[in-house]
């Protein structure tokens, strides 16, 4: 189901940051049901200069924001690795993508890779292939729409994770058990 952008109740862009390949996924929400609008990758490996890669990330993310007009961005947090230089570069790529969205006033939410995998597959240690397979089933994505670079489905997974997290009822940890308790905790909000 592909509807014009104005027909979606909400649009979420997901980003899987990278300095060689950056994935993106666009999720549309109609009622309580999510649909894939688009997904793809930004290939950066042919660019020699790291700073030019960052500029390309900024320009492309800003272009995606202008094209799809997302209400929110869900971005995968860098995982801690042993190579400090790789972590620094990945953090820069993530920061530039965040800055591009913020320049268009798009709110950002960050999710750890394990949380995204858990939300999509039920297993925080799932492989990229498992995430891809579950997304195909959940969002009814045809097999021929899947790119060889799984960064695109990782990004779509971040968007779907955010959809799940933001759609849950707020009555969870620390919730009041009665109106009396709510009023006692929020004296200035209730008259």
N, C-alpha and C positions, 0 to 999 in steps of 0.2 A: 504494500500500500504506500504509494507516494502521493502526498497531498502538497499543494503549494504551501510555502513556509507560513503564510498567515493562517492556515487552517490547523496548525499544530497548537496545542495548549501550552506546550513548553518544548524548547530545544536545548539539548545538552551537547556540548562538544567535549570529546575525550581526547587527551594527548598522552602519547607514550614518548617521552623525550629521548633523544639520541643525537649523537654528533655525526654518525654515518647515515643512519636512517631514522627519521622521526615519523611515528604513526599518528594518524588522526582518525577519529570516528565521530559521526554526527548522528545523534539519536533524537527522534521526534516522539513526543508523547501526546497521545490522543485519549482523553479520559484517563483511564488507569492502565493503558496498554502502551508499551514502548515499541517503536519501529526503527529499523535502520534507515536513515536517509542517505548516507554516504559514508565511505571510508577510503583511506588511501595512505600513501606514504610520501614523505619529502625526502628525496635521495640527496645526500650531501657528500658522499664519499669521493666524488670526482673533484671536489673543491679542495685545493691544497691548503689554503689559508684558513685557520680555525676561526678567525674573526669574520671572514666573509661567510663562513657557514652560519655563524650566529646572526649575521645580517639577513641571510636567506631565511632562517627560521622565523625571525621577527616579521619579515615581509609576508611570508606565506601564512603564518598564523593570523596576522592582521587581515590578510585577504580572505581567509576562511571565515573569520568573524564577520567581516563585511558581507560576505556572500550568504551565510546561513543565519546570521543574526541570533546567535545562541543566547539563552537566558542565563546560562551558567557554564563554567568550564570545570571538568574533573581532570586532574593531571596525576600521573603516577609519580610518586616520590622516588628519588634515587635510592637504590639499595646500597648498603655499605659494602664495598669491596676492598680488596687488598691493595689495589693500584691507586695511589693517591692522585696521580695525574689524570687518570680516567674519571675518577669521582669528581674532580674539579671541573673537567670539561663537561661532564654530564650535568652537573649543578648549574653551570653557566647556560647550557642549552635549556634547561628547565626554567631558569630565571628569565631568559629572553622570551620564551613562550608565554610565561606569566605576564611579563611586562607588555607584550603585544595585546593580550586580552584586556589587561587593566587599562590600556590606553583607549579602549572602547567601552570602558565601564562594565566589563563582564566580571561578575564575582567568581572567585576561584575556590575550589575545594581540592585538597591533596589527599591521596590514598596510598597507603603502602602496598607494594605488589602482593603480599600475602593476603591482605584484606580483599583486594580485587579478585584474586583467585578463589578465595573462600566464598565470596558473594556469587560468583558465576558457577563454580563447580562443586562447592561444598568442601573443598580441600585446599588449604592454604599453600600446599607444596605441589599443586598441579602444574603440569607442563604447559607451554605455550600451545601445543597441539590440542591438549584437553580443553583449554579455554576456548580455542577456536571451534572445536566440535560442539561444545555446549552453546556457544553464541549462535552457531548455525541452526541449532534446534530451537532455542528460545525465541530468536528473532526471525525464524523461517528464512534464513539467508541461503540462496541457491549456491551450490558448490562452485559454480563458475564465477561467482562474484568474489571469491576468496583469493586474495593476493598471495604470492609466494612468500612475501615478507610478513611474518606474523605480528609485526609491530602495529599494523593496522587493526587487527583483531584485539590486540592488547589495549589499544586506545579506545576501541569500542567497548571493551570490557570495563575500562575506567568509567566511561559514561553510564553504562548499565549499572555498575556498582553504585554510582551516585544516585541514579534513579531509585534503586532499591533503598538506599540509606535515607534519602530525603522523602520517601513515600511512607516510611514507617510511622506509626503513631508516636507521638511525643511521650506517651505514658510509659516510661521505662524506668531507668535508674533514677532514684531520687524523687519519683513521682509522689504526689500527695495521695493519701488513701481516703480522704474525705474532703467535702467542701469546707468544713470547719478548719481542717489542717491547711488547706490552700489559702483561706482568708488570713489565718495566723501567720503564714509565711510571706504573704503579699499584702501587708496592711494598706499601702498607698494605692494599690491597683483595683481594689474592690470597694464599692460604696454601698 
